[in-house]
Amino acid sequence: MTTYTARPIAPSVLKELRTADDAGRPAAPFTDDEGGAPLRCCLRRSEAGERIALVSYAPLRRWAAETGARPGAYDEQGPVFVHADDCPGPDGGAGYPFTGAHRTVRRYSADGHILGGALVAAPDDDAFKNAFDDPTVALLHVRAVEYGCFLYEVRRA
């Protein structure tokens, strides 16, 4: 069975977002007193006392810039938490991050258009294989159900 990789936000993109986010606003770092924020830079939850920032991120727009896709109205931006300063990224542990609740696996075409989605109890290889069984699927986003927030991206292996 193919194992898919949860992709964090790339370090070069994080550097940009920490200066000005995808809505053009400067980052506003703060100390996370409670912990538990889903960090998209290292794909783990924050710990109390860490310096983080909530920034606007347009994952499909950035993917489209790499691939030449034209998502049109499907281009969206939303809030994501990142470390306020450089971090080492994911620890490379097994499994997929942010599995404590139902998630949506949203499918996108090579043009960047939404092809559909699936509600899953937890993101896993089967959910990703089922999505990629459709040859027109080029990219997946795993999103929170409650707010629709982007958690991470999965591409074909």
Backbone bond lengths (Angstrom), bond angles and torsions (degrees), N, CA, C in turn:
res aa  C-N    CA-C-N  psi(-1)  N-CA   C-N-CA  omega(-1)  CA-C   N-CA-C  phi
1 M - - - 1.446 - - 1.525 109.32 -
2 T 1.325 116.06 138.78 1.453 121.83 177.91 1.522 109.73 -72.01
3 T 1.306 115.50 137.91 1.455 120.07 172.84 1.518 107.05 -103.64
4 Y 1.304 116.40 129.06 1.456 122.10 -179.62 1.523 109.14 -95.66
5 T 1.320 115.96 161.10 1.452 120.70 -176.67 1.522 110.75 -116.65
6 A 1.301 115.39 127.76 1.465 121.18 171.93 1.525 106.39 -74.65
7 R 1.322 116.52 124.17 1.465 121.27 -175.73 1.525 110.30 -101.46
8 P 1.330 116.75 120.51 1.464 119.53 175.07 1.527 109.50 -74.83
9 I 1.303 116.34 171.84 1.459 120.01 172.79 1.531 107.13 -66.10
10 A 1.326 116.75 132.61 1.470 122.54 -175.91 1.531 111.16 -62.89
11 P 1.343 116.99 145.29 1.469 120.56 -179.75 1.532 113.67 -54.59
12 S 1.326 118.34 -38.52 1.471 119.98 -179.83 1.530 110.76 -65.98
13 V 1.330 117.28 -35.97 1.465 121.34 177.51 1.523 109.84 -70.85
14 L 1.323 116.92 -41.15 1.469 120.42 178.17 1.525 110.97 -57.77
15 K 1.322 116.17 -41.00 1.463 120.22 179.36 1.524 109.79 -59.09
16 E 1.332 117.12 -43.31 1.467 121.13 178.04 1.525 111.04 -64.92
17 L 1.341 116.69 -46.00 1.466 120.94 -177.04 1.517 112.22 -63.95
18 R 1.329 116.87 -30.05 1.459 120.10 179.56 1.528 111.83 -74.65
19 T 1.331 116.39 -14.73 1.465 121.35 175.46 1.521 109.94 -95.26
20 A 1.341 115.98 -57.33 1.472 122.23 176.20 1.517 107.12 -144.61
21 D 1.323 116.64 130.53 1.462 119.49 -177.37 1.528 111.15 -80.11
22 D 1.314 116.69 -178.29 1.462 121.40 -175.41 1.524 113.23 -71.98
23 A 1.312 118.04 -3.70 1.457 122.34 171.62 1.528 110.56 -101.02
24 G 1.354 116.22 1.27 1.456 121.04 178.41 1.518 115.05 85.72
25 R 1.323 117.10 7.53 1.464 120.72 -179.24 1.532 110.41 -93.17
26 P 1.336 116.75 146.02 1.468 118.82 175.34 1.531 109.83 -70.09
27 A 1.320 115.67 147.13 1.464 120.10 175.87 1.524 109.22 -64.39
28 A 1.317 116.13 147.42 1.466 122.15 178.70 1.529 108.39 -126.08
29 P 1.342 117.32 80.55 1.466 120.48 -177.70 1.524 112.11 -60.61
30 F 1.332 114.75 150.97 1.459 121.18 176.59 1.519 108.46 -150.51
31 T 1.316 115.57 162.30 1.458 120.64 176.13 1.516 108.38 -87.28
32 D 1.315 115.45 125.94 1.465 121.45 179.98 1.532 107.37 -81.29
33 D 1.310 116.41 104.40 1.466 121.02 -176.73 1.523 112.73 -74.03
34 E 1.329 117.77 -29.05 1.466 121.17 -174.56 1.517 114.05 -100.00
35 G 1.324 118.22 -32.89 1.455 121.56 -173.09 1.521 110.35 80.68
36 G 1.325 115.77 171.24 1.459 121.08 175.95 1.513 115.45 100.40
37 A 1.341 118.84 -3.09 1.463 120.64 179.09 1.530 109.20 -72.81
38 P 1.339 118.17 136.40 1.473 120.59 179.60 1.533 110.84 -76.90
39 L 1.314 116.53 106.19 1.462 122.59 -177.11 1.519 110.46 -83.13
40 R 1.338 116.87 122.78 1.470 120.73 -178.08 1.523 112.65 -86.18
41 C 1.331 117.68 -5.45 1.461 121.36 178.01 1.529 111.56 -83.06
42 C 1.311 116.61 -34.46 1.470 119.96 -176.83 1.529 112.24 -127.61
43 L 1.350 116.10 4.34 1.466 122.65 174.72 1.523 113.25 53.68
44 R 1.316 113.65 48.99 1.463 120.83 172.84 1.519 107.82 -146.78
45 R 1.308 116.02 170.66 1.467 120.50 177.14 1.531 109.29 -83.78
46 S 1.307 115.16 145.48 1.462 119.95 178.83 1.524 110.22 -68.22
47 E 1.320 114.12 158.81 1.453 121.40 175.32 1.525 108.13 -109.43
48 A 1.306 116.40 148.69 1.465 120.77 178.30 1.526 109.42 -53.88
49 G 1.331 115.58 135.13 1.460 121.22 178.78 1.517 114.48 95.01
50 E 1.338 118.77 -10.37 1.464 120.48 179.27 1.527 110.07 -77.06
51 R 1.337 115.52 148.81 1.467 121.32 174.74 1.516 108.41 -90.00
52 I 1.325 115.15 121.49 1.455 121.09 -178.18 1.532 108.98 -132.72
53 A 1.326 115.66 173.01 1.461 121.44 175.50 1.521 108.12 -141.36
54 L 1.302 116.02 146.12 1.459 122.88 173.70 1.523 105.92 -102.75
55 V 1.331 116.30 115.21 1.466 121.17 -175.65 1.525 109.71 -125.24
56 S 1.315 115.68 159.85 1.457 121.92 175.47 1.522 108.29 -88.37
57 Y 1.342 115.96 131.52 1.463 121.75 -174.47 1.520 108.98 -133.22
58 A 1.328 116.37 137.07 1.466 122.72 179.24 1.528 108.85 -116.24
59 P 1.346 117.95 82.28 1.462 120.12 -173.57 1.531 113.82 -62.67
60 L 1.313 117.90 -41.33 1.458 120.01 -178.45 1.529 110.76 -68.24
61 R 1.318 117.13 -39.22 1.471 121.32 177.87 1.523 110.51 -60.06
62 R 1.298 116.44 -42.75 1.472 119.42 -178.87 1.527 111.12 -69.54
63 W 1.333 117.60 -39.16 1.468 121.22 175.89 1.522 109.45 -63.49
64 A 1.331 117.56 -42.54 1.459 122.18 -179.87 1.534 110.82 -61.36
65 A 1.319 117.13 -37.38 1.459 120.38 178.22 1.529 111.05 -62.97
66 E 1.336 116.98 -33.68 1.475 121.54 178.01 1.520 111.90 -73.84
67 T 1.315 116.66 -36.10 1.465 121.01 -168.46 1.527 114.59 -106.12
68 G 1.319 117.44 -13.74 1.459 120.16 -175.74 1.521 113.40 84.80
69 A 1.319 117.70 6.75 1.467 121.50 177.84 1.522 109.62 -64.24
70 R 1.317 115.24 158.60 1.464 121.50 -179.84 1.521 108.66 -128.59
71 P 1.334 117.41 82.68 1.458 120.02 -174.09 1.522 115.77 -69.80
72 G 1.317 117.72 -15.81 1.462 119.79 178.63 1.521 111.47 55.40
73 A 1.317 115.05 -128.27 1.469 120.55 -176.66 1.528 113.13 -66.43
74 Y 1.331 118.46 -14.12 1.460 120.73 178.95 1.525 112.54 -78.55
75 D 1.329 116.50 -9.48 1.458 120.48 176.01 1.524 108.04 -68.14
76 E 1.299 116.54 125.59 1.457 120.91 -179.81 1.510 109.60 -143.22
77 Q 1.291 116.00 158.25 1.459 120.93 174.73 1.512 107.95 -130.84
78 G 1.322 114.35 151.68 1.442 118.77 -179.44 1.514 111.06 -155.93
79 P 1.326 116.01 174.73 1.453 121.27 -175.34 1.529 112.49 -77.59
80 V 1.327 115.38 137.31 1.462 121.88 172.56 1.529 108.52 -139.61
81 F 1.316 115.49 148.16 1.462 121.30 174.37 1.527 109.00 -93.57
82 V 1.335 115.80 138.21 1.462 122.66 174.42 1.526 107.77 -138.51
83 H 1.324 116.66 159.48 1.452 119.12 171.27 1.525 108.80 -62.50
84 A 1.317 117.30 144.03 1.462 122.12 -179.99 1.522 111.59 -69.12
85 D 1.317 116.89 -24.69 1.461 122.71 179.93 1.526 108.39 -126.23
86 D 1.332 115.70 172.61 1.465 120.51 178.90 1.521 110.81 -51.68
87 C 1.319 115.18 143.83 1.463 120.48 174.06 1.526 107.50 -135.09
88 P 1.319 118.05 163.49 1.470 119.99 -176.14 1.523 114.15 -76.73
89 G 1.323 118.73 -2.84 1.463 120.43 -178.19 1.518 110.64 84.91
90 P 1.335 116.44 -171.14 1.471 120.64 -178.54 1.526 111.70 -60.63
91 D 1.327 115.09 151.06 1.467 119.66 -179.24 1.521 113.06 -81.05
92 G 1.322 118.14 -3.56 1.462 120.85 177.29 1.510 113.85 79.28
93 G 1.325 117.65 13.69 1.457 120.70 179.08 1.516 111.88 -67.47
94 A 1.298 116.15 164.60 1.459 122.05 -178.83 1.522 110.52 -73.68
95 G 1.295 115.62 154.95 1.457 121.07 175.32 1.512 112.57 91.28
96 Y 1.314 114.56 -174.39 1.455 121.53 -177.37 1.520 109.22 -115.96
97 P 1.341 116.71 146.07 1.463 120.40 -177.68 1.523 112.88 -76.93
98 F 1.312 114.91 162.55 1.464 123.09 171.92 1.531 112.22 56.75
99 T 1.318 116.46 51.90 1.468 121.03 -176.19 1.517 113.48 -100.17
100 G 1.314 118.65 9.19 1.454 121.22 -174.89 1.513 115.75 -77.23
101 A 1.322 117.90 3.31 1.461 120.87 -178.44 1.524 108.97 -154.72
102 H 1.324 115.78 167.37 1.462 119.66 175.23 1.526 109.31 -58.75
103 R 1.320 115.66 147.48 1.461 122.26 179.27 1.521 108.94 -133.56
104 T 1.311 115.13 160.25 1.454 121.74 172.38 1.513 107.88 -106.22
105 V 1.330 116.39 132.94 1.457 122.57 172.34 1.527 105.19 -104.06
106 R 1.331 115.84 106.30 1.461 121.76 -177.01 1.527 109.28 -96.82
107 R 1.333 115.62 131.69 1.469 122.26 -177.59 1.536 110.34 -101.00
108 Y 1.350 115.34 140.06 1.463 121.78 178.22 1.523 110.12 -127.56
109 S 1.337 115.46 145.56 1.468 122.17 175.93 1.529 109.54 -81.40
110 A 1.326 116.10 173.26 1.464 121.47 177.09 1.524 111.62 -63.39
111 D 1.335 117.04 -20.74 1.464 121.12 175.64 1.522 112.08 -82.73
112 G 1.326 117.14 -10.38 1.458 120.76 -178.31 1.513 113.29 88.91
113 H 1.329 116.95 19.07 1.465 120.85 178.35 1.526 109.68 -96.49
114 I 1.314 116.53 144.28 1.462 120.92 179.32 1.522 109.40 -69.13
115 L 1.317 115.72 129.02 1.461 121.86 177.50 1.525 112.04 -102.07
116 G 1.299 117.14 -8.80 1.459 121.58 -178.75 1.502 110.14 138.83
117 G 1.293 114.31 -173.78 1.453 119.63 -179.42 1.508 110.11 -159.32
118 A 1.296 114.80 170.88 1.459 120.67 178.65 1.515 109.03 -140.62
119 L 1.304 115.38 138.34 1.452 121.48 173.39 1.521 107.02 -84.35
120 V 1.329 117.05 127.74 1.459 121.20 -179.88 1.522 109.22 -126.48
121 A 1.319 115.82 147.57 1.461 120.72 177.39 1.523 110.28 -67.32
122 A 1.314 115.93 -35.76 1.461 122.05 176.60 1.524 107.22 -157.89
123 P 1.333 118.47 134.98 1.457 120.17 176.91 1.524 109.74 -62.18
124 D 1.334 116.33 132.48 1.463 120.37 178.54 1.521 109.45 -153.19
125 D 1.336 116.33 175.28 1.460 121.36 -178.58 1.517 112.00 -55.82
126 D 1.336 117.87 -38.98 1.465 120.11 179.95 1.519 111.44 -63.11
127 A 1.321 117.53 -43.53 1.465 120.88 179.30 1.525 110.61 -62.08
128 F 1.323 117.07 -40.94 1.459 120.34 -179.62 1.525 111.17 -72.10
129 K 1.335 116.99 -40.40 1.465 119.98 177.18 1.520 110.37 -61.63
130 N 1.332 117.02 -44.56 1.465 120.33 179.18 1.526 110.82 -58.71
131 A 1.310 117.08 -40.97 1.462 120.42 179.88 1.525 111.10 -68.29
132 F 1.331 116.69 -43.41 1.464 120.36 -177.70 1.526 113.03 -79.82
133 D 1.339 118.59 -6.78 1.470 120.23 173.98 1.531 111.05 -61.44
134 D 1.319 116.26 -24.71 1.462 121.08 174.87 1.527 107.03 -81.50
135 P 1.342 119.14 114.91 1.470 120.71 -175.91 1.523 114.03 -65.43
136 T 1.320 118.21 -13.82 1.465 119.74 178.88 1.525 112.46 -84.05
137 V 1.329 117.10 -6.73 1.468 120.80 178.65 1.528 109.19 -82.05
138 A 1.324 115.85 124.33 1.461 121.81 -179.39 1.522 113.00 -106.90
139 L 1.323 116.92 -23.10 1.457 120.93 -170.42 1.517 109.21 -156.76
140 L 1.327 116.01 147.18 1.465 121.41 175.24 1.522 109.74 -122.97
141 H 1.321 115.29 144.67 1.461 121.49 168.01 1.510 107.36 -117.35
142 V 1.313 116.57 133.63 1.458 122.22 170.75 1.519 105.77 -97.92
143 R 1.329 115.34 127.40 1.458 121.10 -173.91 1.519 110.74 -131.62
144 A 1.318 114.81 152.80 1.461 121.52 174.34 1.523 108.39 -71.10
145 V 1.313 116.68 142.29 1.461 121.18 -179.80 1.528 110.63 -73.97
146 E 1.322 116.82 -42.97 1.456 120.79 -171.81 1.520 113.41 -58.48
147 Y 1.331 117.43 -46.34 1.452 121.34 -175.66 1.522 112.81 -119.26
148 G 1.315 118.29 -7.90 1.457 121.40 -178.13 1.516 113.34 79.32
149 C 1.333 117.17 10.66 1.460 121.11 -176.36 1.521 111.85 -64.90
150 F 1.316 114.80 139.04 1.455 123.18 174.93 1.532 109.04 -65.05
151 L 1.337 116.39 130.13 1.469 120.60 176.74 1.533 111.20 -107.07
152 Y 1.343 116.44 -50.19 1.456 120.23 175.46 1.517 110.13 -166.48
153 E 1.316 114.47 169.22 1.459 123.49 -177.16 1.518 109.63 -109.13
154 V 1.331 115.87 149.49 1.470 122.36 173.86 1.523 106.39 -132.20
155 R 1.331 115.96 131.98 1.466 121.40 176.24 1.517 109.20 -116.53
156 R 1.328 115.66 165.38 1.470 120.72 176.36 1.515 109.78 -57.50
157 A 1.322 116.20 143.89 1.466 121.05 -179.48 1.522 110.27 -71.45
